[in-house]
Amino acid sequence: MGTTVDPDLLLNLKKFGVEDAGICFNCGNCTAVCSLSTEMIPFPRKVIRYLQLGAKDKLIQSPEPWLCYYCGDCTETCPRQANPAEVMMGVRRYLTTQYDWTGISRLFYTSKIFEFFAIFLVAALVGLGFYAYHGPMLTDRVALNVFAPNTVIEILDLIMLGVLSFFLLSNGYRLFSAVMGDPGQYPPLSSSARQQFQNRLLKGIPVLLYIKEARGFVTHFFTQKQFGACGTHTQRVQWFMHLLIMTGYTIIFMLVVVGIRWFQRDEIYAIWNPVRLLGYYSTFAILYGTTYAIVGRLQKSKTVFEHTHSSDWIFLIMLWLTTFSGILIHATRLLEWPLTTYYLYVIHLMIAVPMLVIEVPFAKWTHQLYRPLVQYLIQIKEKAMKAEY
C-alpha cells in the first residue's frame, strides 16, 4: 500500500515544539540507548524518519510516540543534538490534534491566544454562574452546601463528566482506529475460529481477544509500569513523580465529580475518615509532583526540563493552583471563616473547571487514556498477528 507524502509535515510540526528533527542523520543511537525500545517497536529513530520523509499517514498510525516517557537518555547521547526526546513530545502533541475531530486541540497547541482565551472564557462563565445563581451566604457559620448545594454541583458534575467523556472517548476511538490499521493485515481466521467467534470481530480481530487483554489496559492505566521499566535512578524518580500526579488527580477527580455528596459536606470529617485521608493523599501527591516539575523547569536541572511548551506550563500551573486553592478552602473551613470560604470556592472552581474542560479531552490529560490504550492495543496486535486467540 502506498504512502501519501506531506512535504510540509516537518515544517508544520514546529508549531508543536519539534524544532531539530531535520538535522538527525539516522545513526540509530537514540533507539540503541532507549530502555523501552524493542526490535519489534523501535523508536525514536523510526518516528523521526517518518517526519523527514513526510509520511504523515504512517506517523498517525504509529504507536511509538505513546511508548516514550521522555526520560531524556536519547537526547543526552544524540551526536547531532537533534533532541529526539523533545521530538517525541512534540509528536504526541501533534497526534493529539489528529485524533481530535473538533479541532480544539490544534487551536490549543498552536495558538497562545486561544489557550488563554479558552481558559478565561470558561473561568468567566463559572464566575458569572455563581454570581447569578449562588445560594445564601450565611455568615454565622460555614455553610458551603447552602451557598453551593452539593446536589446541584453533583448534577452539573455528571453533565460535565458525560460531555468530556464523549469527546475523550470519541477521540480515543480515532486513536484506536489509527493504531489498529487495516483489518486485512491480520491472518484470516480459520473456519473453526470463524465458527467459534461467529464473526464477532472488531477491526478484523475477535472481540474476545480485546476482553482477554483488558487487564493489561487497567494495569498500565493505574501503574504506568512501562515508565517504571526505565532503568536509572533519575528515570525512576521521574516515574514516581508521574505516578503521584496521575494517582492523585484520578482520586480527587472521582471524589469531586462522582463522590461530591460525600466529599463536599458542611460537617468536618474525623481525621481518620477514608474520604478525608484520600483527599489528603491526593493533595500531597499533586502538589508535590507539580512543584517538582515546575521547579525543575525553572532551574532546567535535567534534560527533560530544558524545553517546555506553553501548554506544559499551563497544565502544571493550573493543576498546582487548583490544588493550592483547595488547601485554602479546607483551611478557612477549619478556621470557620464563612465569606472567605465562599469566595475561595468560586475562585477554586474558576481554575479547576477550565482545566478539566480543556485538558481532559483535548490536551495533556489525554495521555492518561492514550498511553495505556496504546499499550493494550499493541498486545492485541501482537497476538492477532500470531493468531493467538
GULUM-474864 format. One record per residue (C-alpha): residue in three letters; x, y, z. Coordinates in Angstrom, 1 decimal, decimal comma. Layout:
N
   aa      xx      yy      zz
  ALA       X       Y       Z
...
// end
This chain:
389
   aa      xx      yy      zz
  MET     0,0     0,0     0,0
  GLY     1,4     3,4    -1,0
  THR     2,1     6,2     1,5
  THR     1,0     9,7     0,9
  VAL     3,8    12,2     1,4
  ASP     3,2    15,5     3,1
  PRO     6,2    17,7     2,2
  ASP     5,2    20,3     4,9
  LEU     4,9    17,8     7,7
  LEU     8,2    18,7     9,4
  LEU     7,5    22,4     9,0
  ASN     4,0    22,1    10,5
  LEU     5,3    20,1    13,5
  LYS     7,4    23,1    14,5
  LYS     4,2    24,6    15,8
  PHE     4,1    21,7    18,3
  GLY     7,7    22,1    19,6
  VAL     9,5    19,9    17,1
  GLU    12,5    22,0    16,2
  ASP    15,5    19,8    15,4
  ALA    14,3    16,6    13,8
  GLY    15,6    17,8    10,4
  ILE    19,2    17,6    11,5
  CYS    19,0    13,9    12,5
  PHE    21,1    11,7    10,2
  ASN    19,5     8,5    11,4
  CYS    22,5     7,0    13,2
  GLY    20,2     5,0    15,4
  ASN    21,9     5,9    18,7
  CYS    18,7     7,1    20,2
  THR    17,0     3,8    19,6
  ALA    20,0     1,9    20,9
  VAL    20,1     3,7    24,3
  CYS    16,3     3,7    24,9
  SER    15,3     1,3    27,6
  LEU    11,8     0,9    26,2
  SER    12,6     0,5    22,5
  THR    12,4    -3,1    21,2
  GLU    13,3    -4,9    18,0
  MET     9,6    -5,0    17,1
  ILE     8,8    -1,4    18,0
  PRO    11,9     0,7    17,6
  PHE    11,9     4,4    18,5
  PRO    12,7     7,3    18,4
  ARG    14,6     6,8    15,1
  LYS    11,6     5,3    13,3
  VAL     9,3     8,2    14,2
  ILE    11,9    10,8    13,2
  ARG    12,4     9,1     9,8
  TYR     8,6     9,4     9,2
  LEU     8,9    13,1     9,9
  GLN    11,8    13,6     7,5
  LEU    10,0    11,6     4,8
  GLY     6,7    13,4     5,3
  ALA     5,0    10,1     5,9
  LYS     2,0    11,6     7,7
  ASP    -0,2     8,6     7,4
  LYS     2,4     6,3     8,9
  LEU     3,0     8,8    11,7
  ILE    -0,7     8,9    12,6
  GLN    -0,9     5,1    12,7
  SER     2,4     4,8    14,8
  PRO     2,1     3,7    18,4
  GLU     5,7     4,5    19,2
  PRO     5,3     8,2    20,3
  TRP     2,9     7,0    23,1
  LEU     5,5     4,5    24,4
  CYS     8,1     7,2    25,1
  TYR     8,0     8,7    28,6
  TYR    10,7    11,4    27,9
  CYS    13,4    10,1    30,2
  GLY    15,9    12,1    28,2
  ASP    18,6     9,4    27,5
  CYS    18,3     9,7    23,8
  THR    18,7    13,5    23,8
  GLU    21,7    13,3    26,2
  THR    23,6    10,9    23,8
  CYS    22,5    12,3    20,4
  PRO    25,6    13,2    18,4
  ARG    23,7    15,8    16,4
  GLN    21,8    17,5    19,2
  ALA    18,6    16,7    17,4
  ASN    16,8    16,4    20,8
  PRO    14,8    13,2    19,9
  ALA    13,1    13,2    23,3
  GLU    11,5    16,6    22,7
  VAL    10,7    15,5    19,1
  MET     8,7    12,6    20,6
  MET     6,9    15,0    23,0
  GLY     6,1    17,3    20,1
  VAL     4,8    14,5    18,0
  ARG     2,4    13,5    20,9
  ARG     1,0    17,0    20,8
  TYR     0,5    16,7    17,1
  LEU    -1,1    13,3    17,2
  THR    -3,5    14,6    19,9
  THR    -4,7    17,1    17,4
  GLN    -5,1    14,5    14,7
  TYR    -7,3    12,3    16,9
  ASP    -9,4    15,2    17,9
  TRP   -12,3    15,7    15,4
  THR   -13,3    19,0    16,9
  GLY   -10,1    20,9    16,0
  ILE    -9,9    22,4    19,6
  SER    -6,7    20,5    20,4
  ARG    -5,0    22,1    17,4
  LEU    -6,0    25,6    18,4
  PHE    -4,9    25,0    21,9
  TYR    -1,5    23,7    21,0
  THR    -0,8    26,2    18,1
  SER    -2,3    29,4    19,4
  LYS    -1,3    31,0    22,7
  ILE    -4,2    33,5    22,2
  PHE    -6,7    30,6    22,0
  GLU    -5,1    28,9    25,0
  PHE    -5,7    31,9    27,3
  PHE    -9,0    32,9    25,7
  ALA   -10,5    29,4    26,2
  ILE    -9,3    29,3    29,8
  PHE   -10,6    32,7    30,7
  LEU   -13,9    32,2    28,8
  VAL   -14,7    29,1    30,8
  ALA   -13,5    30,7    34,0
  ALA   -15,7    33,7    33,4
  LEU   -18,7    31,5    32,7
  VAL   -18,2    29,7    36,0
  GLY   -17,8    33,0    37,9
  LEU   -20,9    34,5    36,2
  GLY   -22,9    31,4    37,0
  PHE   -22,1    31,7    40,7
  TYR   -22,8    35,4    40,7
  ALA   -26,2    34,8    39,3
  TYR   -27,3    31,6    40,9
  HIS   -25,4    31,1    44,2
  GLY   -27,3    30,3    47,4
  PRO   -27,5    32,3    50,6
  MET   -24,1    33,3    52,1
  LEU   -24,6    32,5    55,7
  THR   -22,1    34,3    57,9
  ASP   -22,8    32,8    61,4
  ARG   -21,1    29,6    60,2
  VAL   -19,5    28,0    57,2
  ALA   -22,4    26,6    55,1
  LEU   -20,9    25,7    51,8
  ASN   -23,7    23,4    50,9
  VAL   -26,1    26,3    51,3
  PHE   -24,0    28,6    49,2
  ALA   -23,4    25,8    46,6
  PRO   -25,6    22,8    47,3
  ASN   -23,7    19,6    46,6
  THR   -26,8    18,1    45,0
  VAL   -26,7    20,8    42,3
  ILE   -23,0    20,6    41,9
  GLU   -23,3    16,8    41,5
  ILE   -25,8    17,2    38,6
  LEU   -23,5    19,7    36,9
  ASP   -20,5    17,5    37,5
  LEU   -22,2    14,5    36,0
  ILE   -23,3    16,5    33,0
  MET   -19,7    17,7    32,6
  LEU   -18,4    14,2    33,0
  GLY   -20,8    12,9    30,3
  VAL   -19,7    15,7    27,8
  LEU   -16,0    15,3    28,5
  SER   -16,2    11,5    28,3
  PHE   -17,9    11,8    24,9
  PHE   -15,2    14,0    23,5
  LEU   -12,3    12,0    25,1
  LEU   -13,7     8,5    24,1
  SER   -14,6     9,6    20,6
  ASN   -11,1    10,9    20,1
  GLY    -9,7     7,7    21,8
  TYR   -11,7     5,7    19,2
  ARG    -9,9     7,6    16,4
  LEU    -6,6     6,7    18,0
  PHE    -7,8     3,1    18,2
  SER    -8,7     3,0    14,5
  ALA    -5,4     4,5    13,5
  VAL    -3,2     2,2    15,6
  MET    -5,1    -1,0    14,7
  GLY    -4,9    -0,1    11,0
  ASP    -6,2    -2,1     8,1
  PRO    -8,0    -5,3     9,2
  GLY    -6,5    -7,0     6,2
  GLN    -3,1    -7,1     7,8
  TYR    -4,0    -9,8    10,2
  PRO    -4,1   -13,5     9,3
  PRO    -7,5   -14,7     8,2
  LEU    -9,5   -16,7    10,7
  SER    -9,7   -20,4    10,2
  SER   -13,1   -22,0     9,6
  SER   -13,1   -23,3    13,2
  ALA   -12,2   -19,8    14,5
  ARG   -14,9   -18,2    12,4
  GLN   -17,4   -20,7    13,9
  GLN   -16,1   -20,1    17,4
  PHE   -16,2   -16,3    17,3
  GLN   -19,3   -16,2    15,0
  ASN   -17,8   -13,3    13,1
  ARG   -17,9   -11,1    16,2
  LEU   -14,9    -9,0    15,0
  LEU   -13,6    -5,5    15,7
  LYS   -11,0    -4,3    13,2
  GLY   -10,6    -7,9    11,9
  ILE    -9,9    -9,2    15,4
  PRO   -12,2   -11,3    17,6
  VAL   -13,9    -9,2    20,3
  LEU   -13,0   -11,9    22,8
  LEU    -9,3   -11,1    22,4
  TYR   -10,0    -7,5    23,4
  ILE   -11,8    -8,7    26,5
  LYS    -9,0   -11,2    27,4
  GLU    -6,4    -8,4    27,2
  ALA    -8,4    -5,8    29,1
  ARG    -6,5    -6,4    32,3
  GLY    -3,4    -5,1    30,6
  PHE    -5,1    -1,8    30,0
  VAL    -6,2    -1,5    33,6
  THR    -2,7    -2,3    34,9
  HIS    -1,0     0,2    32,6
  PHE    -3,6     2,9    33,5
  PHE    -3,1     2,7    37,2
  THR     0,6     1,8    37,5
  GLN     2,2     3,4    34,4
  LYS     4,5     0,4    34,8
  GLN     6,1     0,8    31,3
  PHE     7,6     4,1    32,6
  GLY     8,9     2,2    35,6
  ALA    10,9     0,0    33,2
  CYS    13,3     2,8    32,5
  GLY    16,5     1,8    34,3
  THR    18,3     4,6    36,0
  HIS    17,6     6,2    39,4
  THR    16,7     9,5    37,7
  GLN    14,2     7,8    35,5
  ARG    12,6     6,0    38,4
  VAL    12,2     9,3    40,2
  GLN    10,5    10,7    37,1
  TRP     8,2     7,7    37,0
  PHE     7,4     8,1    40,7
  MET     6,5    11,8    40,2
  HIS     4,4    11,0    37,2
  LEU     2,6     8,3    39,2
  LEU     2,0    10,7    42,1
  ILE     0,3    13,3    39,9
  MET    -1,7    10,7    38,0
  THR    -3,0     8,8    41,0
  GLY    -3,6    12,0    43,0
  TYR    -5,5    13,5    40,1
  THR    -7,5    10,4    39,4
  ILE    -8,6    10,0    43,1
  ILE    -9,6    13,7    43,5
  PHE   -11,4    13,6    40,2
  MET   -13,5    10,7    41,4
  LEU   -14,1    12,4    44,7
  VAL   -15,1    15,7    43,3
  VAL   -17,0    14,6    40,1
  VAL   -18,6    11,3    41,2
  GLY   -18,5    11,5    45,0
  ILE   -19,2    15,1    45,6
  ARG   -22,0    14,4    48,1
  TRP   -19,6    12,7    50,4
  PHE   -16,6    14,9    49,7
  GLN   -18,3    18,4    50,0
  ARG   -20,0    18,4    53,3
  ASP   -20,5    21,1    55,9
  GLU   -19,5    18,9    58,8
  ILE   -15,8    18,2    59,0
  TYR   -14,9    14,5    58,8
  ALA   -12,7    13,0    61,5
  ILE    -9,0    12,9    60,6
  TRP    -9,1     9,1    60,0
  ASN   -12,2     9,2    57,8
  PRO   -11,3     7,5    54,4
  VAL   -12,7    10,4    52,4
  ARG   -10,5    12,9    54,2
  LEU    -7,4    10,6    54,0
  LEU    -7,9    10,2    50,3
  GLY    -8,3    13,9    49,9
  TYR    -5,0    14,5    51,9
  TYR    -3,2    11,9    49,8
  SER    -4,4    13,5    46,5
  THR    -3,5    17,0    47,7
  PHE     0,0    15,9    48,7
  ALA     0,6    13,8    45,6
  ILE    -0,5    16,5    43,1
  LEU     1,2    19,4    45,0
  TYR     4,5    17,6    45,4
  GLY     4,6    16,3    41,9
  THR     3,7    19,5    40,2
  THR     6,0    21,6    42,4
  TYR     8,9    19,2    41,5
  ALA     8,1    19,6    37,8
  ILE     7,7    23,4    38,0
  VAL    11,0    23,9    39,9
  GLY    12,8    21,5    37,6
  ARG    11,6    23,5    34,6
  LEU    12,6    26,8    36,2
  GLN    16,1    25,5    37,1
  LYS    16,4    23,4    33,9
  SER    18,0    20,8    36,2
  LYS    17,5    17,8    33,9
  THR    17,4    17,2    30,2
  VAL    13,6    16,6    30,4
  PHE    13,1    20,1    31,8
  GLU    15,2    22,1    29,3
  HIS    12,4    22,5    26,8
  THR     8,9    23,4    27,9
  HIS     5,9    24,1    25,6
  SER     3,5    26,8    26,8
  SER     0,8    24,1    27,1
  ASP     3,0    22,3    29,6
  TRP     3,3    25,4    31,7
  ILE    -0,5    26,0    31,6
  PHE    -1,2    22,3    32,6
  LEU     1,2    22,4    35,6
  ILE     0,3    25,9    36,8
  MET    -3,5    25,3    36,6
  LEU    -3,2    21,9    38,4
  TRP    -1,0    23,4    41,1
  LEU    -3,4    26,4    41,6
  THR    -6,4    24,0    41,7
  THR    -4,7    22,0    44,5
  PHE    -3,5    25,0    46,4
  SER    -6,8    26,8    46,3
  GLY    -8,4    23,6    47,6
  ILE    -6,0    23,6    50,5
  LEU    -7,0    27,2    51,3
  ILE   -10,7    26,3    51,3
  HIS   -10,1    23,4    53,7
  ALA    -8,1    25,8    56,0
  THR   -10,8    28,5    56,0
  ARG   -13,4    25,9    56,8
  LEU   -11,4    24,7    59,8
  LEU   -10,9    28,3    60,9
  GLU   -14,6    29,0    60,4
  TRP   -14,3    31,9    58,0
  PRO   -17,6    31,8    56,1
  LEU   -17,2    34,6    53,5
  THR   -13,6    33,8    52,7
  THR   -14,6    30,1    52,2
  TYR   -17,3    31,1    49,7
  TYR   -15,1    33,4    47,7
  LEU   -12,3    30,9    47,6
  TYR   -14,6    28,2    46,5
  VAL   -15,7    30,2    43,5
  ILE   -12,0    31,0    42,6
  HIS   -11,2    27,4    43,0
  LEU   -13,8    26,3    40,5
  MET   -12,8    29,1    38,1
  ILE    -9,4    27,4    37,9
  ALA   -10,5    23,7    38,2
  VAL   -13,3    23,7    35,6
  PRO   -11,3    25,3    32,7
  MET    -8,5    22,8    33,5
  LEU   -11,0    19,9    33,2
  VAL   -12,9    21,2    30,2
  ILE    -9,7    21,9    28,2
  GLU    -7,1    19,5    29,4
  VAL    -9,1    16,2    29,8
  PRO   -10,4    15,7    26,3
  PHE    -8,2    18,0    24,2
  ALA    -4,7    18,4    25,8
  LYS    -2,3    17,0    28,3
  TRP    -4,7    14,8    30,2
  THR    -5,5    12,8    27,1
  HIS    -2,2    11,0    27,7
  GLN    -3,8     9,3    30,7
  LEU    -6,0     7,4    28,3
  TYR    -3,9     7,3    25,2
  ARG    -0,8     5,7    26,8
  PRO    -2,4     2,7    28,4
  LEU    -4,7     2,3    25,4
  VAL    -1,8     2,0    23,0
  GLN     0,0    -0,5    25,3
  TYR    -3,2    -2,5    25,3
  LEU    -3,6    -2,4    21,5
  ILE     0,0    -3,4    20,9
  GLN    -0,6    -6,6    23,0
  ILE    -3,7    -7,3    21,0
  LYS    -2,0    -6,7    17,6
  GLU     0,9    -9,0    18,5
  LYS    -1,4   -11,8    19,5
  ALA    -3,6   -11,2    16,4
  MET    -0,6   -11,4    14,1
  LYS     0,2   -14,8    15,6
  ALA    -3,5   -15,9    15,6
  GLU    -3,3   -16,4    19,4
  TYR    -7,0   -16,2    20,2
// end
